[in-house]
Every structure is written in C-alpha cells, then in structure tokens.
Amino acid sequence: MILVDTCVLLDLSTGDPDWFAWSLRQITHFGSVDTLVYNPVIYAETGVRQARQKDLDQRFFGWRFDRFDTDVAWRASRAHATYRRRGGKREHVLGDFWIGAHAEADRFEFGPHGGGLMWMKSDFYDWIEGVFWSGHGLGHKPEVIALSIPGGQDFQMYPAIEEALVLFKQTGQDTILARSSYLRTYFQNKLDEVFTASGIEHVFLNDTKISPLVAIAFTDFDPYPLYKYLNDSQVHTKCIKNHPIGGINYHILRIGIPYFETFERLNYVIFEIGRFISEKVLQESTAQ
C-alpha cells in the first residue's frame, strides 16, 4: 500500500508546471500495481481547493481510506515536540507530522515524492546526477553532497531528520551495520530454509558477510504475489521483475533489515512467507 502525500495531489489540482506530468505518471503507475491510501489530513488538505465534497470524494475513488489510531497520534506528537524544541512556532501539530507518523506507524511506502534521507557513494551520485528532483542534494560541497533529499519535504522535516542523525551518531555506524548484518544473517538462513523446503530454486544476490539487505532472486518463481501479500500485511518489501544478470533474467525480492528490528518480528515475517507459499503450493496442486 502507498500513502500518497498531499503535495502530489496538489500538483494535479493546481496543474503545477514543474510537477504535474511527473505526479500524474506516479499516480497512474502506482495505482495500477498497488493500493493508494489517504487519511483524514490528506483528505482535508486536498479538500481546501474543492468547492463540493462529492468532487473531493470522486478524486479518491478506488483508494483506501485509513483512519488514525493513538499510536499515530503519539508519533505525531513526538515529531512536533522536537520541532518546538528546535524553535518551531506553530502551536498545533503540523499536518506533515500527522502524515509522516501515519506512514511510519503503519509502514506504508511513503510517496511518491517521499521523505527522509539517502546516503550514497560518489560514483553512484555522479551516475544519477543527484537525487533531488532538481538534480542537486543538500549542497554542492564535497563533504555534504552525498547527503541528499529524495524529494517532496520542506524545512519542517529538518528537526526530525536532525534527531535521526543524532541517534545514528550516538549508536555508531559500525554498531548499526554489525547489528543489521547479524539480523540479516539470521533472517536469510530462515528464508533459505522456507524456499528450499518448498522446492523453489533461488539464489541470494547480497553480500553474505556484511550487509543489512536481503536480495533473493528467482528464475521460475514469480515473487510479485508474495510481495503484494507482505506489503498488505504491513511488511515493507521491494520487488524487481525481469532483471538481467549475466544473461539470466531474475525476479528479485528485496528486504532491508534495520538494526532496531527484533527476532520476534523477523520470525513473524518468516511465518507469513511460509504460510503464503504453502497455500500457493496447495492451490496449484489442487488445480492440477
């Protein structure tokens, strides 16, 4: 499921000269392969430019409406508290914090404009010519150019980003990488057991020693239904189909393992994958 930020919808309603075509392509593409989601804040912010409610409802036809719970409200309050500590003047919780908290709590893919930061090697940066949509990052100095904004947010997000970077510094890059790699090794071994037991041929493309990422590739198994099932179950994954490597087309399922994950949650994902595959194998055998 994809929680679509208000800025993307406003691009369409205002006919923004820089963003309209791009936003329309993203909405059309993601709407065809996944479920688009909106919430009360996105509904209200988009409705400002609508004269009639039925016109607003028509804009969200076919989308999923998701309400907030107390967990989302708590996360939004923490973001706003940080904003106030850093000098923010607004008394009431900002809409951006509500939307970001909703995406975080329910593990939606937050886009298509996105949020957060991306860190990359200089050769990759040179290849894509920057990751901000203008082609630039936070600045042009060599020491900060690698830290770039994927797009969409404004300065109101900076206090939360600063807090994340402080936590990153306190924890330490080596500790984070070691912990993520340790969890990834455990998860990858369990994943290997599940697919091997089901007779599904697969290979792992990621570094098997130090890596926070699992990339499992298939030639005969289509992982897209599994990808959709996992994301509908609030397990964030990526799926890449027909990716050529060494003359062979692979279908790839990619899962990142943050250092703060738990064995309990990883075992839950393994259980859900095993259950999905078992049901799929049963359905196929019954059909035959």
Secondary structure, DSSP 8 states (H G I E B T S, - for coil): -EEE-HHHHHHHHHT-TTTHHHHHHHHHHHHHHS-EEE-HHHHHHHHTT-SSHHHHHHHTTT-EE----HHHHHHHHHHHHHHHHTT---SS--HHHHHHHHHHHHT-EEESS--S-EE--HHHHHHHT-SSTTS--S-SSTTTTTEE--SS--GGGHHHHHHHHHHHHHH-HHHHHHHHHHHHHHHHHHHHHHHHHTT---EE-S-SSS-SEEEEEESS---HHHHHHHHHTT---EEEEEEEETTEEEEEEEEE--TT--HHHHHHHHHHHHHHHHHHHHHHHHH-
